[in-house]
């Protein structure tokens, strides 16, 4: 009965699509050969550079984050090249599998669940690579499964300290527009993201930013095919070459509106909003954990994402909680990924088009679910979260 009304998708992607974006997309397809669509697409390029804080190149693809993985790797690798993947969870492992599928040799550094990338271990692996066979270090900034946020600047420092020429490639699918990330300032060579999280659009578009070092690596790469080639997409001499086919028309109008919203708020303010709302979530979760089994997957707040929070309960309890919140309150929580038993883990997405009343509503629903299911939990969580919001 209480689930009737507008449902809320509190998962870490796709995130809530703003009404402004939906209205912008609600249109018939225009002329794809000339006119306003060409101008709109060209207007996206400086805005995409701005949200990534880079002055370098950007290519847009029709696809999700997995497509961006393949696009980035195809343009910098040849068969038999080696990559180093310091993995913090499900998505690092997935990216490594894509590299293997492209016939690259993959060296992985696994971390404990909930821990960020260890820069010291990255530096150790780079120093051991005397022949510089490693062509790229693949670092997931925020692993959406564990909610661990890694220090990309420290990985850049490891590369610099060893004098290793490998490219630094960062997956920002979960973090772009949520966690502070500045591609050029961090010394990242290739960065990738997708439309359905901090950019507040439906799934279907992904983006790869790359600097001149990475562009030069493209000239030697033999994995690239015409579709994935970022050279023509980033520097097209015709509109068709932006896409290597038909453009994602409605998605482009939605993306323009979403980028306008970010620019109107100001990227620094967007980052600050996500930080405050994330702290409200953590504060509530810490209070619940004082009197029951609920625990944050990432213990150190400095290593937690501002976009998603991964949590653990007892076996079966997470699935029971997710079922209760959806059926009884219209709130969908994220499933556990890459952890066993899967039914003991869940995630809260707080990314993109999200504000205080949305987050506080989700927290209130979770507390109701814990009470309804008889799952022990500490008191004062909602009051503590409200104080975080009040003090912002």
Secondary structure, 3 states (H helix, E strand, C coil): CCCCCCCEEECCCCCCCCHHHHHHHCCCCCCCCCCHHHHHHHHHHHHHHHHHCCCCEEEEEECCHHHHHHHHHHCCCCCCCEEEEEECCHHHHHHHHHHHHCCCEEEEEECCCCCCCCHHHHHHHHHHCCCCCEEEEEEECECCCCCEECCHHHHHHHHHHHCCCCEEEEECCCCCCCCCCCHHHHCCCEEEEECCCCCCCCCCEEEEEECHHHHHHHCCCCCCCCCCCHHHHHCCCCCHHHHCCCCCHHHHHHHHHHHHHHHHHCHHHHHHHHHHHHHHHHHHHHHHHCCCCCEECCCCHHHECCCEEEEECCCCHHHHHHHHHHHHHCEEEEECCCCCCHHHEEEEECCCCCCHHHHHHHHHHHHHHHHHCCCCCCCCHHHHHHHHHHCC
